[in-house]
Amino acid sequence: MTPDVRRLLHLRHAKDLIDRAYAEPIDLARLARRAGYSRFHFARAFRDAYGDPPGRYLTRRRVERAKDLLRNANLTVTEVCHLVGFTSLGSFSARFRELVGVSPSAYRAAATREGGPPAVPGCVVFMWGVYVGRCGGARRGAKRNRGEAGRRAGG
């Protein structure tokens, strides 16, 4: 195996981690360990291989997933923000607008006008495990969701 192929293989392990665990807190040290590089060498090598630094790639991945949830799930913007790994609604909205050109709310409104209401109710998204990583398990998330639904219904 040539050095370039080996280098790309190691970087791919880190990129796969971002793609798989985008909703989790992922720092540069964790990604560098995954690739077997020092943090600074990893950041340079990742940018050279994929065109973006690891942090920007992670942000793009999160925004891509947020776009999908905003189009297809009946979740609030705040819920989407947290589901995709952002901890601040302000940061999420700013990054979303920077990459997409409109706010998350405007994006959802345009998607709804073009294709009707979201196809998947938010409660189903939570119960099917999109929220698993954030609340420790699908079962726990389902209980939390039922409790919120009960409070909204006046119970």
Order of alpha helices (4+ residues) and beta strands (2+ residues): alpha-alpha-alpha-alpha-beta-alpha-alpha-alpha-beta-alpha-alpha-alpha
